[in-house]
Amino acid sequence: GIMVFIFANTNSLGLAIFIMVIFSSFVQAAEGSSYGIVPYVNPPVTGSIAGIVGAGGNTGAVCFGLGFRQLETKQAFYLMASCIVASG
């Protein structure tokens, strides 16, 4: 979440790309750990659990897509960062 706040306040393209790469690395690790535990939650219903985990990602994408459509760009990034910080 803090990386999104930093990204939203950068004025340099190079710094913004660097921050996004670092943030993306952490996001990929979190996604991998989320999908990595799916087979161990309840083995007989692995497909259902994988569907629920995947649906959560799609729900977040739709919500933040609407946020970026309805808000100014900086406000939308602040909303996204706040949600990430609150969930962690």
Sequence and secondary structure as in RCSB ss.txt:
>XXXX:A:sequence
GIMVFIFANTNSLGLAIFIMVIFSSFVQAAEGSSYGIVPYVNPPVTGSIAGIVGAGGNTGAVCFGLGFRQLETKQ
AFYLMASCIVASG
>XXXX:A:secstr
 HHHHHHHT   HHHHHHHHHHHHHHHHHHHHHHHHTHHHH GGGHHHHHHHHHHHHHHHHHHHHHHHHHS HHH
HHHHHHHHHHHH 
